[in-house]
């Protein structure tokens, strides 16, 4: 895969070089006709600039493919890769250094180290400082609880929960911006799964959007959370244990919200959540049979995909 990527990069760079060096000779004929009437310098500059723009777009497309593949190297074993990544101590913050540490953590399967080495700028995941235990109490229905403490890096600015963005006008966010956000979320989940973790709680409330990006654990029967869970994982007694496929289902619901630029869960003045009627009708809400209600919710989500812009 990386050999293919290297070949594509070589071709893109050669194409960029050719575009720049031959821009004058390959001007469109309409420029040639205008040459006698106006100065050719602005026209030449315009065509060169256009060539640069095309080259940049090709290289950005290549970088997206490379970036998606680079951290999959954490899962590759049996090759003499680590020496090529350089020393671990120099150049803090460099991707190669983070990759080396992450490979070491994944290789020895150290969950704490994997979570600690994550960072928003590279993986779209906040770095976990630790996990603390909350004893059972009447406030938590006599169930123990584990809370995760994350650190928010200094280079991330204006963190906003995804539901807050989804309540703003869709005209404020271009389709390209939504697509980029969707890609970053999918890449983040890919790293979680490649590290052999299951997230279990993917929904807009656990996504933090900043000038870069992010992500909790628990089980309950609240409908505003069930909309992000597949039918087999709904109710107080789900049919199956959580798997990576369930995370992908949850991701799909969040990506659907981004595509439609609307939040399926709203809150009243008392901060009480409720589902949009667009997703959950009165009949669905009144149904106390968990499995039937879950399947009805899923059917409404599938129907909603028909409203995605082409």
C-alpha positions as CSV (number, residue, x, y, z in Angstrom):
1,X,0.0,0.0,0.0
2,X,2.8,2.4,0.9
3,X,4.7,1.5,-2.3
4,X,1.5,2.5,-4.3
5,X,1.3,5.7,-2.3
6,X,4.9,6.5,-2.9
7,X,4.5,6.0,-6.7
8,X,1.4,8.3,-6.7
9,X,3.3,11.0,-4.8
10,X,6.2,10.8,-7.3
11,X,3.7,11.2,-10.2
12,X,1.9,14.1,-8.5
13,X,5.2,15.9,-7.8
14,X,6.3,15.4,-11.4
15,X,3.0,16.7,-12.6
16,X,3.3,19.8,-10.4
17,X,6.8,20.4,-11.7
18,X,5.7,20.1,-15.3
19,X,2.7,22.4,-14.7
20,X,4.9,25.1,-13.4
21,X,7.8,24.9,-15.8
22,X,5.5,24.6,-18.9
23,X,2.7,27.0,-17.9
24,X,3.7,29.7,-20.4
25,X,4.0,27.3,-23.4
26,X,0.6,25.6,-22.6
27,X,-1.5,28.7,-22.2
28,X,-5.0,28.4,-23.6
29,X,-5.5,29.7,-27.1
30,X,-7.8,32.4,-25.9
31,X,-4.8,33.9,-24.0
32,X,-2.7,33.8,-27.2
33,X,-5.4,35.8,-29.0
34,X,-5.5,38.4,-26.3
35,X,-1.7,38.8,-26.2
36,X,-1.7,41.6,-28.7
37,X,-4.4,43.6,-27.0
38,X,-3.2,43.4,-23.4
39,X,-0.1,42.7,-21.4
40,X,0.5,39.0,-21.2
41,X,2.1,39.1,-17.8
42,X,-1.2,39.1,-15.7
43,X,-2.6,36.3,-18.0
44,X,0.6,34.2,-17.6
45,X,0.4,34.7,-13.8
46,X,-3.3,33.7,-13.8
47,X,-2.6,30.5,-15.7
48,X,0.5,29.6,-13.5
49,X,-1.6,30.2,-10.4
50,X,-4.3,27.9,-11.8
51,X,-1.7,25.2,-12.4
52,X,-0.5,25.6,-8.8
53,X,-4.0,25.3,-7.4
54,X,-4.5,22.0,-9.4
55,X,-1.2,20.6,-8.1
56,X,-2.0,21.6,-4.5
57,X,-5.4,19.8,-4.6
58,X,-3.7,16.7,-6.0
59,X,-1.1,16.7,-3.2
60,X,-3.8,17.4,-0.5
61,X,-5.7,14.4,-1.8
62,X,-2.6,12.3,-1.6
63,X,-1.9,13.5,2.0
64,X,-5.4,12.5,3.1
65,X,-4.8,8.9,1.8
66,X,-1.4,8.8,3.4
67,X,-2.6,10.2,6.7
68,X,-5.3,7.6,6.9
69,X,-2.9,4.8,6.3
70,X,0.1,6.0,8.3
71,X,-1.2,5.1,11.8
72,X,-2.4,1.7,10.7
73,X,1.3,0.8,11.0
74,X,0.6,0.4,14.7
75,X,-0.9,-3.0,13.9
76,X,1.9,-4.3,11.6
77,X,4.2,-6.8,13.2
78,X,7.1,-8.9,12.0
79,X,8.9,-6.1,10.1
80,X,12.0,-4.0,11.0
81,X,9.9,-0.8,11.1
82,X,10.7,0.7,14.5
83,X,14.4,1.7,13.7
84,X,13.1,3.6,10.7
85,X,10.9,5.7,13.0
86,X,13.9,7.3,14.7
87,X,14.8,7.9,18.3
88,X,12.0,8.1,20.9
89,X,13.4,11.1,22.9
90,X,14.1,13.9,20.3
91,X,11.5,16.0,18.5
92,X,8.5,15.9,20.9
93,X,5.2,16.0,19.1
94,X,6.5,14.5,15.8
95,X,4.1,11.9,14.3
96,X,7.0,9.3,14.0
97,X,7.7,9.6,17.7
98,X,4.0,9.2,18.6
99,X,3.7,6.2,16.2
100,X,6.8,4.6,17.8
101,X,5.3,4.9,21.3
102,X,1.9,3.7,20.1
103,X,3.4,0.7,18.4
104,X,5.1,-0.2,21.6
105,X,1.9,0.2,23.7
106,X,-0.2,-1.9,21.2
107,X,2.5,-4.5,20.8
108,X,2.6,-5.1,24.6
109,X,-1.2,-4.4,24.8
110,X,-1.0,-1.8,27.4
111,X,-4.4,-0.1,27.4
112,X,-3.4,2.7,29.7
113,X,-0.4,3.6,27.5
114,X,-2.5,3.5,24.4
115,X,-5.1,5.9,25.8
116,X,-2.3,8.1,27.2
117,X,-0.4,8.3,23.9
118,X,-3.6,9.4,22.0
119,X,-3.9,13.1,21.1
120,X,-6.5,15.2,19.4
121,X,-4.2,16.7,16.7
122,X,-3.1,13.3,15.4
123,X,-5.7,10.8,16.3
124,X,-8.8,12.9,17.1
125,X,-8.8,11.4,20.6
126,X,-8.1,13.3,23.9
127,X,-5.2,12.0,25.9
128,X,-6.4,10.1,29.0
129,X,-4.8,11.1,32.3
130,X,-6.4,8.2,34.2
131,X,-9.5,6.4,35.4
132,X,-11.0,6.8,38.8
133,X,-13.6,4.7,40.6
134,X,-16.9,6.0,41.9
135,X,-18.4,3.7,44.5
136,X,-22.1,2.6,44.3
137,X,-24.6,5.0,45.7
138,X,-28.3,5.7,45.6
139,X,-27.6,8.5,43.1
140,X,-26.2,5.9,40.6
141,X,-28.9,3.2,41.3
142,X,-26.4,1.3,43.4
143,X,-24.2,0.7,40.4
144,X,-20.4,1.4,40.6
145,X,-19.1,3.8,38.0
146,X,-15.8,4.4,36.3
147,X,-14.9,7.9,35.2
148,X,-12.2,8.8,32.7
149,X,-10.2,12.0,33.1
150,X,-9.0,13.6,29.8
151,X,-6.6,16.4,29.2
152,X,-7.4,19.1,26.6
153,X,-4.2,20.2,24.8
154,X,-3.2,23.8,24.8
155,X,-3.1,24.0,21.0
156,X,-6.8,23.3,20.7
157,X,-9.0,26.3,20.8
158,X,-12.8,27.0,21.4
159,X,-13.9,23.4,22.2
160,X,-17.6,23.0,21.4
161,X,-19.9,19.9,21.9
162,X,-21.2,18.6,18.5
163,X,-24.9,19.1,19.5
164,X,-24.2,22.8,19.9
165,X,-22.9,23.0,16.3
166,X,-25.8,20.9,15.0
167,X,-28.3,23.5,16.4
168,X,-26.6,26.3,14.4
169,X,-27.7,27.2,10.8
170,X,-26.5,24.7,8.2
171,X,-25.5,27.7,6.0
172,X,-22.6,28.4,8.4
173,X,-20.9,25.1,7.5
174,X,-20.1,24.0,4.0
175,X,-20.5,20.5,2.8
176,X,-16.7,20.2,2.6
177,X,-16.4,21.1,6.3
178,X,-19.1,18.5,7.2
179,X,-17.3,15.9,5.1
180,X,-14.0,16.7,6.8
181,X,-15.6,16.3,10.2
182,X,-17.2,13.0,9.2
183,X,-13.8,11.7,8.0
184,X,-12.0,12.7,11.2
185,X,-14.7,10.9,13.3
186,X,-14.3,7.8,11.3
187,X,-10.5,7.9,11.5
188,X,-10.7,8.3,15.3
189,X,-12.9,5.3,15.6
190,X,-10.6,3.3,13.3
191,X,-7.8,3.9,15.7
192,X,-9.9,2.9,18.7
193,X,-10.8,-0.3,17.0
194,X,-7.3,-1.0,15.8
195,X,-6.2,-0.7,19.4
196,X,-8.7,-3.5,20.2
197,X,-11.0,-1.2,22.2
198,X,-14.7,-0.8,21.9
199,X,-16.0,2.7,22.6
200,X,-19.6,1.9,23.6
201,X,-20.9,5.4,23.8
202,X,-20.6,7.2,20.5
203,X,-23.1,10.0,20.2
204,X,-22.8,13.8,19.5
205,X,-22.6,14.5,23.3
206,X,-19.2,12.7,23.4
207,X,-17.8,14.5,20.4
208,X,-15.9,17.7,21.0
209,X,-15.2,19.9,18.0
210,X,-12.4,22.5,18.1
211,X,-9.9,23.9,15.7
212,X,-8.8,20.3,15.5
213,X,-11.3,17.4,17.3
214,X,-12.6,14.0,20.2
215,X,-14.6,11.4,22.8
216,X,-16.9,7.8,27.8
217,X,-18.4,4.4,29.2
218,X,-21.9,3.3,30.8
219,X,-25.2,1.5,30.3
220,X,-28.7,2.9,30.7
221,X,-32.1,2.8,29.1
222,X,-32.6,6.4,28.1
223,X,-34.1,6.8,24.7
224,X,-32.0,9.8,23.7
225,X,-29.0,7.4,23.9
226,X,-30.7,4.4,22.4
227,X,-31.2,6.2,19.1
228,X,-27.4,5.8,18.7
229,X,-27.4,2.1,19.5
230,X,-28.4,-0.8,17.3
231,X,-31.5,-2.8,18.3
232,X,-29.5,-5.7,19.8
233,X,-27.9,-3.3,22.3
234,X,-31.0,-1.5,23.5
235,X,-32.8,-1.9,26.9
236,X,-31.6,-2.8,30.4
237,X,-30.8,-6.4,29.2
238,X,-29.2,-6.1,25.8
239,X,-29.1,-9.3,23.7
240,X,-25.3,-9.1,22.9
241,X,-22.1,-7.7,24.3
242,X,-20.8,-4.5,22.8
243,X,-18.7,-5.1,19.7
244,X,-16.9,-2.9,17.2
245,X,-19.8,-3.3,14.8
246,X,-22.1,-1.5,17.3
247,X,-19.6,1.4,17.5
248,X,-19.8,1.6,13.7
249,X,-23.6,1.8,13.9
250,X,-23.4,4.6,16.4
251,X,-20.9,6.4,14.2
252,X,-23.3,6.1,11.3
253,X,-26.1,7.8,13.2
254,X,-23.8,10.7,14.1
255,X,-22.6,11.0,10.5
256,X,-26.3,11.1,9.4
257,X,-26.8,14.0,11.8
258,X,-23.8,15.8,10.3
259,X,-25.0,15.1,6.7
260,X,-28.5,16.5,7.5
261,X,-27.0,19.1,9.9
262,X,-29.5,18.6,12.6
263,X,-29.5,17.0,16.0
264,X,-31.9,14.2,16.6
265,X,-31.9,14.9,20.3
266,X,-33.1,18.3,21.6
267,X,-33.3,19.7,25.2
268,X,-36.0,21.8,26.8
269,X,-35.5,24.7,29.2
270,X,-35.1,22.2,32.1
271,X,-32.4,20.4,30.1
272,X,-34.7,17.4,29.6
273,X,-33.8,15.6,26.4
274,X,-36.4,14.6,23.8
275,X,-36.2,13.1,20.3
276,X,-37.3,14.9,17.2
277,X,-40.6,13.7,15.9
278,X,-38.7,13.4,12.6
279,X,-37.0,10.3,14.1
280,X,-39.4,9.2,16.9
281,X,-43.2,9.4,16.5
282,X,-45.7,9.3,19.4
283,X,-46.5,5.7,18.5
284,X,-42.8,4.7,18.8
285,X,-42.4,6.6,22.1
286,X,-45.6,4.9,23.5
287,X,-44.4,1.4,22.6
288,X,-43.1,-0.3,25.8
289,X,-41.9,-3.4,23.9
290,X,-38.1,-2.6,23.7
291,X,-37.2,-4.7,20.6
292,X,-40.1,-3.5,18.5
293,X,-39.4,0.1,19.5
294,X,-35.7,-0.3,18.7
295,X,-36.5,-1.7,15.2
296,X,-39.0,1.2,14.6
297,X,-36.3,3.7,15.5
298,X,-33.8,2.1,13.2
299,X,-36.4,2.1,10.3
300,X,-36.9,5.9,10.8
301,X,-33.1,6.4,10.7
302,X,-32.9,4.5,7.4
303,X,-35.7,6.5,6.0
304,X,-33.9,9.7,7.1
305,X,-30.9,8.8,4.9
306,X,-33.2,9.6,1.9
307,X,-33.0,13.3,2.8
308,X,-29.2,13.5,2.5
309,X,-28.0,16.0,-0.2
310,X,-26.6,14.3,-3.2
